[in-house]
C-alpha cells in the first residue's frame, strides 16, 4: 500500500490580534522579539486567536479533494501552511512530492519579471530543468492566452491575465500536488470551465493530487471524490461529497451571531440582513448592510452578491453612487439600506455574499448570509411545477388563446 502523498498531524496556526504584521519570516520574528524586550514580558501586545487548531488528515496519491467552509473557516490558512508560505505554530506536515499552488492574485510570480521569465522561474522552483520547461512552454502560453504579453512585466497584467498565466504554469509544470484556492473566480466563466477540465485531466489521466478550495458547490461536486468541511479552524467533516456539501449548506442557513466577519485585514461586515426572510417570491424585501474598519480606508466599490445554493451567481445589488467613495474608519462605519421592489426568484434557499473594494485590496466574500424564498400561491390557479423544473427566476407574463 502506497504512503500518503500528504500527511497532516495536529496542525495549528496562531495569530496575534493587533500585530502590525504577521510573524512568518525570520525578520518578522526578530522584530517581534525585540519589541517584546522593550515592552517587557508582562505587557500584552494583543489577543491571540487560532486560525487552525488540531487539523489532521491524509491524502493518497491521485486523490482530488475539495475543501469547503464559510469565510474564516481556515481554508486559505491551511493551504498557505501546506504551500510553506506560512509556518504552522504546532503540528507536522509531510509532503511526498512537488507542490504547486495558486492561492491569490499576486503570489507566486516576481512582479518585475516578464511572463516568459516567470514561467522559467517557477519551473526552477519546482525543480525542473530548463529543457523540461521549454518542452511545456508553448502549451502553457496557449492555455493562458497571453501570448502577446509574454515579454511584458506581470505587474502590468490585469488580474484575469495574471490568474490565467499562473494557473497554466501551476497545472502544466507537472507537480505531484496541485493546490488551487478560490482565485479562479477572477477569470471568466469560459476560463473557469477550462481550468476545471484541466484539473480533471491532471488528476484522472496523469495521476496527480489536487486540493481545491471553492464556494462553488457544483464545481466541487463535479471535480472532487472527497471533501473536507472546515469551520472555526477545525475539520468538521471529511468524506463523501454529497454528505459534506449537505452539511455545509445546512450550516450556512444558520444566521451568524456574535462577532463581525472579517473582509480581509481591514474591513469587517457587521450586519447583512434581509426582511422578511423567508420572503414570498415576487414580493418586496428590504436589506441592511453595515461595514466597519480597523483603520481608516476608502470604500471604493461594494455590491451584494446573490448565489444559488450551489454557488452560481444569480444577481447583484450594486451599491456604488455617482458621488464617489465612502470613507470608513473605526469610528465611522459604512451603513446603507434599501428595498428590492419584487424579489423574483423561484422558491428555495439562496446564498449571499459581498464584493468589496477598499483602498488596499478587493475580493469576493461568500456566505455572509442566506435567504429563503417561499412560493407565491394564488387562489384558483393551477399548482406550479416543482421549483427544479422552473429554473431560477419567476417571470411575469400574460397568455392569450
N, C-alpha and C positions, 0 to 999 in steps of 0.2 A: 504494500500500500504506500503510495507516494506521500511525502511530507507536505503539510500545508504550505502554500506559497506566501501566505501572510498569517502570522500568529500574534494576537494582541492579548496581553495578560495584565489586567488590573490598571489600565491606563487612566491617569488623572491629569488634568491641566488646571492650575490655579492662576487667577489673575488678581491684580491689586486694583481695586476701585480707587480712582483719584490719582493714579500714577500718570505722569505725563507721557510715558512711552511704555510699551511692553518691554520686558527684560529678557528677550530671547537671544540676543547676541552677547558676546563677551564684553564689548564696550558698554552695553546697557547694564549688565550685571555689575561691572566695576563702578559705574556711575551711581547705581542704586546703593552699593555697599558704602561708597564714600559719603553719600548723603546720610546714610544711617549713622555713620560715625559722628557727623556734625550734629544731627538731631538728638542722638543718644538712643539707646535701645528701648527706653521706656516710652518714647514718643511714637504714637501710631501714625503711619502715613495715610491710612485709609482702610476701609473694609476690604476684605478679600472675598472672592467667590470662585466656585469651581465650575468651569465651563464644561469639563468632563470629569466623571467620577466612576471608578471601578468598571471600566469598559473592557469586556472580554469577548473575543470571537476568533474563529479561524476561517480561512478561505482556502479552498482547494484550487489547484491549477485549472484554468479554463472556466471557472465559475463567473457568472455575471450577476453581481449583487447590487440591488438598489438600496439606497439609504434615504429614508424619509423621516419627516418630523416638522413640527412648527418652527417658525423663526425663533432662534435662541435655544433650539434643542441640542446643539453641539455638533451638528453635521459637518459644518465647514471647519470647525476647530479640529475635529477628528481627522479630516482629510489633510489639513496642514501638518498635523503631527505625523501622519503616515508618510507624507511627502518630505519630511525632515525640514520643513520650513520653520516649524515651531518645535521646541524641545518639551517633552512631557514633564510634568512635575513629579510624577511617580509612575511606576509600571514599566513594562518591557514590550518591545515590538521586534519581531523577527521577520525580515523580508528576504525571500529567497529568489530574487530576480530583479532585473532593472525596472524601475518605476518611472513613468512619465505622467505628469499631472497638468491639468488645465483647470485652475481654480478661480481666477478672477482676471479681468482685463487689467493688464499692466504687470503681471508676474510672468516670469519665465523668459522674457526677452530683454536684451540690452537696448535701451531706448535710443542710443546714439548710433547703433549699427543698423545697416540696411536689412531688408527682409532676407536677401540672399545670405548675408553674413550670419544672421541669426539662425538660419536653418543649419549651417555647418557648426555653429557654436553649440546648439542643442544636441546635435549628433555626437560631438565630442563629450559633452556632459553625460550622455547616455552610454559612453564607452565604445562608440562606433568609430571606424576608420574613415578617412576622407573618401576612400573608394566606395565604402558602403553607403555613405550619404549621397555621393554622386549617382549611385545606382537608383536611389529613390527620389532624386531631386525633381525630375520632370513630373513624376506622379504627384508629388507634394504641391508643386506650383499649379498643376492642372486642377487639382481638387480644391485648392484655396481660391482660385480665380483672381489672383493678384499679380498676374504676370507683368502688367505694365508698370507696377510699382516695386518690383523686386529690388531695384537699386536706390530706393527711397528709404531714409531712416524711418523706423517703425514708429517713432514719436509723432510722425505726421500722418499716420494711418487713422482712419475712423475706427470706432470701436468694433464695427462689423467686420472690417478688413482685418483688424488685429486678431479677432477671435477666429476668423476663417483660416488664417495662416497658422495660428497657434494650435488649433485642433488638427490641421493637416500634418503639422510636424509631429505632434504627440502620437497621432494614430499610425503614421506611416513609417516611423523610425523603429518600429518593431520592438517596443519594450515588452517585457513579460507581463507587466502590470500597467493598466491604463486607468487613471483616476480623473473623472470629469465631474465638475461641480455645475451649478445652475447657470454658469456663464454662457452656455449655449443659447439661453433665452435672448441674448443680444442679437443673434442672427435672425434672418427672416425665416418664414415657415419652410420654404423650399430647402434652405441650407440645414435647418434643424432635421428635416427628414433625411437629408443626405448624410448627416452625421450619425443618426440612429442606424441607418443602413450600414455605414462603415463600422460602427461598433459591433453590430451583429456579425459582420464578416470577420472582424478581428477575433471575436470570441468563438464563433462556430467553426470557421474554416481554418483559422490559424492557431487555435488553442490558447489564446491569450486570456488573461484575467482582467475583468472590468469592474470597477467600483463607480457607480453612477448616482449622483445626488440630483434630484429634481422634484419640483412640486407638481409636475405634470404626471398624474397617475396613469393616464392612458399610455404614455411613453414608457414609464417604469414597468407597467404590466406587460407591455409588448416585448420589452427587451430583457427583463430580469427573471431568472429562475428562482431567486431567493431575495427576501427583503429584510433589512434590519431597520426596525422602527425605533427612533430615538425620542427622548423627551427629558428635559431638565438635566442634560448632560449624561444620561444613563441609557442603556439599552432596555427598551420597554418590551420588545418582541423581536424574534428572529426566526424566520421560516417561510412558509407558503405565502406567495404574493397576495392571493385573494384574502387570506386571513389577516395579514398585516395591513393591507390597504383599507379593509373594512374597519379595523381597529383605529387607524389613523383618521379616517373620515368621521368616525364616531367621536373622536377626541376633539376635532376642530368644530363640531357642533356645540360643544360646551363653551359658554362665554368665558373670556379671560377675566380673572379677578385679581385685585391687588395692584402690583406694580405696573408701571408703564412698560411698553415694549420698545426696546432699542431699535432704532432705524439707523444702523451704522454707529459710529463712535460719538456723534454729536447730538443728533435729533432723536426724539422718542415720541411714540404715539401714546397719548394719554387717554384718548377717547375716540372710538369709531363706532357709532351706534345708528341703528335704523328703527323707525317707529311707524306703524306697528311691525312687529316681527314675531310670528308669521304675518305676511301681507297677502291679501287676496289678489290673484292675478288680474291685472287691468286697473287696479285701484291705486290712489295716490299713496306716497310713502315719504316721510321726512328723514333726513340724515343729519348727523352732527359729527364734526371732526375737530379734535384739538391735538396740536403738536407742541411739544416743549423742546428745549435745547439746553445742553450742559454748558455751552459757551455761546457768545454772540456769533450769529451767522445770518446769511440771507437765504430765504426760501425762494428759489428761482422758478421752480415748477413743481406742481403737485396734481395728482389725479387719483381718484378712487377707481380701483380695478375690480370688475366682477367676473368671476370664473364659474364654469360648470363644475360639478362635483369632481370630475376627472381632470380638471386643470386647463380646459380650453377657455381662452379669454372670450367673453361674450360682449362686454361693453365697458366703457369708462365714463366717469364723471369728471370732466375737465375743469379744474379749479383755478386755472390761470385767469388773470384780469388784464385789461389794457393798461391799467395804471402801473404795472410792473411788479417788482419783487416785494416780498414781505420780510422785514427784519424779525428775527427770533432771538431771544436771549433767555437766561434763567428766570428773569422777572417779566418777560414779555412773550407769552406763548402766542401761537397762531390758532385762531378759532374761526370756524365757519359753519354755517348750517344752510340747508336748502330743502327743496321738495322735488321729487320726481312726480310729474303730473299723472302719469299712469304707468304702472310697472308691468311691462307686457310679457314677462316670461312665463313659460309653462310651469305648472306646479312641480315642486321638487326642492332639493337642497342646493344651495349655491355658496361659493367661497368668495371672500372679499379681501383685497389687499390694497396696497398703495404703490404708486410710482412717486418717488421723492427725489428732488434735485436741489441740493443746497450748494453753497459756495465751494465746499471742499470735495463733494462726491455726489454720485447719484446711483440709484438702483431701484429694482422692483422689490417689494416686501410682501410676502404671501401670508395668507391665512391669519389675518389680524382680526377677522370677524366672520360670521356666517349668516346666511339668510335662508329662510324657509318661505316658499311660496305655496299657497293653497289654491285649490281650483275654484274658479268662479262658477257658481251654479245658477242657472236661470230657469224659473218655473215654466213648464210647458215645452221645453226644448229637449231634443234627444240627448242622452248621456254621451259625453265626448269620448273619442277614442282614448286609449291609455296614453299617458304622457310620453312614453318612449316611442310611440308612433308619430307624435306631433312635432318633433323637433324641439326647438328651444323657445321660439317666440310665438305668441298669440297675435294673429292679425285681425284687425277689424275689417270686415268686408260685407258686401251685400251680393245676393244672387237673385237673378230673375229667371223664371222658367216659362 
